[in-house]
């Protein structure tokens, strides 16, 4: 058994380096979408290992298996045709105008179902029973990418979410085999068009380039041979189907092996490639910890995954328990994704999640709408979330959620990156009504600890105190909170 990298050894609290409220909040931010003061206090009192036990106590199951009441409203697509054959039957005997009307009706029903699924998921991010599970599902959604903009069947997008949910912390080998049979994925990467007479290489290419190995670890001939193995993999009526007459039964030469391989065989061979385990395990590490990893860390992470026979839970537990996870370079260093920013703000201000149509524009401008990754590579993340235009939208969205607006001169005093041409106000939501129940200094400390969850410089605290005034009102307290959510520190977790 290879020796564990020192940074992956468990973090053990000491008197000099305790598991304090900052670290407890950090765990809830990275392994979920943030925590309220009472949640942070509970996690802190449990200690890191028991807290991780709690967060990892979720079923490897579809949402509909866990609860029949907490599901998206897909009633708009009840009776929706599940295949082109059914659509053709609807069109039979209809005029061109009637066909166009049917098409518009189906498109509208599909848009409503997609919006309902996004709304359900955003609420679940903020208030679902298993925050770590949701965070993992969202991570893999950006890895095994399918977009509702291209796959226009809402039912298939929902079923793919359920597939990812089942495997998010399960066995990665079975995960890849499951996603390779997923109808939305088969559509998105054109494997429904992959036949022995005319192989389509899209899925085989992305399977290796993005899903399992990374660029440079396969050849063009490997792609061609793998594509032949996936011929005949399609779907019908929303279910995976293997069409034997479309499958290439000939021998394939792949990664130095030769045989009459099918798609599952190709996946098994890929997972034996020395690049696979480091590629996947570092992807998980970077999602939860930081981007630039130290020498030897990838190999150590890979060994954990392989020793567990590709089960993901031991890897996830090791990462969330590690010294690297609680290092000073990690805490408060990750730029919040747009979804993390919006969901975290809703959660920490204890708001109702706004309707998706109200949030859609902001999320789109910030570069991230659930179910709609920009392309097969998913969302780039990291520093790519921040530029002059997205920063303004990020500030304005948080101010909007916090009930109104803050003067731009004060936002600029606290956050140098504010857009000079930004308008000075945002439409108030009207739902956020904080209570003035303490002296000014205590209110500043409380809201900084609640929202930023890390210490900030005294000069910034003074700006907040000045904005609050000596006799705080609900209006001045709102303005002070809006300044906090406009701070650069609030963009990080």
Secondary structure, DSSP 8 states (H G I E B T S, - for coil): -----GGGSB----SSS---HHHHHHHHHHSSS---HHHHHHHHHH-HHHHHHHHT---SS-HHHH-SSSS---GGGTT---SHHHHHHHHTT--HHHHHHHHHHHHHHHHHHHHHHHHHHHHHHHH-S-HHHHHHHHHHHTTS---TTT---HHHHHHHHHHHHHHTTSBHHHHHHHHHT-HHHHHHTTGGG-BTTB---HHHHHIIIIIIS-TTSS-HHHHHHHHHHTTTEEEETTEEEE-GGGS--S-EEETTEEE---HHHHHHHHHHSHHHHHHHHHHHHHHHS-SS--TTHHHHHHHHHHHTTTBSHHHHHHHHHBTTTTSTTTTT-SB--HHHHHHHHHHHTT-----HHHHHHHHHHHT--TT--SSTT----GGGG-SHHHHHHHHHHHHHHTTS---HHHHHHH-TTS-TT--S-----S-------S-HHHHHHHHHHHHT-S---HHHHHHHHHHH-SS--HHHHHHHHHHHTTSGGGGB-
